[in-house]
Each structure stands twice: as structure tokens, then as C-alpha cells.
Amino acid sequence: MSIYKFFVITIYGISCLACASSKDVVYLQDIKVNERIKTECEYKTVIHADDLLSIIVSCDDIEAALPFNTPMIGLGKEVSSGNQQSVQGYLVDKKGCIDFPVLGKLQVDGISRNELAEVLKEKLSGYLKNPIVTIQFLNFKVTVLGEVKSPGSYKVNSERVSILDALGMAGDLQINAKRKNVLVMREEGDAKVFTRVDLTSSELVHSPFFYLQQNDVIYVEPNKGRIAGGNASTLLPYILSSVSTFVAVLALILR
């Protein structure tokens, strides 16, 4: 075999290795067009210790509801309508309780935001006429690490966020990410729960980790080629260019 043919075959082999198989990178690849899949796991976000809750109480008589609301906190920056303000939240303590005005200590961990709203409405009905309770999480966030374009912690305005939503916020996975073995870490009480999910399978939507909880951490591993090659994928275009130039020069010499 001539040197010229050897280098041509070498370049072709490198190019083939640089291409990832669609089976390794396509999400939910076994789902058929127009297929409807009903998830087996019920989506429910419950309150945990260290959650920060915004609880706003209103009723027909606005002044009567004032004692049941925390004061507004000024942020120190003026806007067109005056000083910018935010609501002071209720921090859930280590025992899963909040200290609510007039009502005192309330056990809130393990129940959903809507369930807590119903509990408060029942307790407040003795003080207010037609009470309305609005509750939101102020510190709901998820963290995405590993082979994604923009790793970091992301605040979520809505408590309904899927693992695909979180990866989208992080700019999606890198081409050299391992999609079949994504690690998700979750806090449940004093315990840490770990699981692995396959982003390429439709079974993902049935996982209790498809919808994320507050403070979940997602870690995306690099594939074997990324580990073995280090930053070779970044240097590959320069390597191919150098080899191509060398082969062209060699061909002129051997002509």
C-alpha cells in the first residue's frame, strides 16, 4: 500500500470516528409520530425544609387581611412607580414548620402548595370573610452539571419542570454527552436519592424523575470517546487540516 493511500484511509477513519451515531444522540427515539403516552407517575411537588414560600392572603375586606400578610421589603432601587419591593417569604424550618401571623406554628412539609392553601383558608375562615390564599415557591431551583453547554443552577418560576426543560435551560447536551445514563440526585427528608434515566427511551416519561423537584441535581456524563480523547474533539479540525495538507504535499512529491 502506498503512503498516499495510507493517509487517505487514515483521514477517512478519523472522520468516521468523529461522527456520532443517531442512536446515541436522539432523544425519545422509540416514540412514533402522533403517539400519545400517558404518564404513569402523578406529578406533585411537595414542600420541604428550607423552602421559601410566598403566602399572600386577601379577602373582601382588604384591611382585615393585613395582619395575615408579611410586610413588603424595599430593594433600594427606584423604578418609575417608586421603590421596587418584594414579598418577604416564609422559610420552612428544619422541623418542616412556618411561623404564620396570628395562627402561629404550622406544619407544612410533605404537603403540596395547593393543599397548604386549603388548610390556611379553613383556618382563616374564622377571622376573614371569603379568604383567598395564594402560595408560590420563591427559591425553586434545579442544577444541571456535566456535558451541557451552560452548566449551573437555574431558578424555576413554575413548579412544573421536566428534566427536558432543565436541560433546555442549560443549553442542551453536548454532542459527546452520554444520554443513556443521566444521573439525577434528589433530597427526600434527610436522605439523598440517586437514579439514572435514559433520555433516548420513551420510558423516561414514566419515571418519577421526569418531573423535577426543587433542588434536584442533574449530572450528564461524558461518553468514552470524550474521556479518552480529552479535548481532542476541539483539536480535530486542526488535525484533519494538517494531515490533509501533508498528504497533498506528499502527493506532489511522489507524482
C-alpha positions, 0 to 999 in steps of 0.5 A: 500500500502506498503512503498516499493511500495510507493517509487517505484511509487514515483521514477517512477513519478519523472522520468516521470516528468523529461522527456520532451515531443517531442512536446515541444522540436522539432523544425519545427515539422509540416514540412514533409520530402522533403517539400519545403516552400517558404518564404513569407517575402523578406529578406533585411537588411537595414542600420541604425544609428550607423552602421559601414560600410566598403566602399572600392572603386577601379577602373582601375586606382588604384591611382585615387581611393585613395582619395575615400578610408579611410586610413588603421589603424595599430593594433600594432601587427606584423604578418609575412607580417608586421603590421596587419591593418584594414579598418577604417569604416564609422559610420552612424550618428544619422541623418542616414548620412556618411561623404564620401571623396570628395562627402561629406554628404550622406544619407544612412539609410533605404537603403540596402548595395547593393543599397548604392553601386549603388548610390556611383558608379553613383556618382563616375562615374564622377571622376573614370573610371569603379568604383567598390564599395564594402560595408560590415557591420563591427559591425553586431551583434545579442544577444541571452539571456535566456535558451541557453547554451552560452548566449551573443552577437555574431558578424555576418560576413554575413548579412544573419542570421536566428534566427536558426543560432543565436541560433546555435551560442549560443549553442542551447536551453536548454532542459527546454527552452520554444520554443513556445514563443521566444521573439525577440526585434528589433530597427526600427528608434527610436522605439523598436519592440517586437514579439514572434515566435514559433520555433516548427511551420513551420510558423516561416519561414514566419515571418519577424523575421526569418531573423535577423537584426543587433542588434536584441535581442533574449530572450528564456524563461524558461518553468514552470517546470524550474521556479518552480523547480529552479535548481532542474533539476541539483539536480535530479540525486542526488535525484533519487540516494538517494531515490533509495538507501533508498528504497533498504535499506528499502527493506532489512529491511522489507524482 
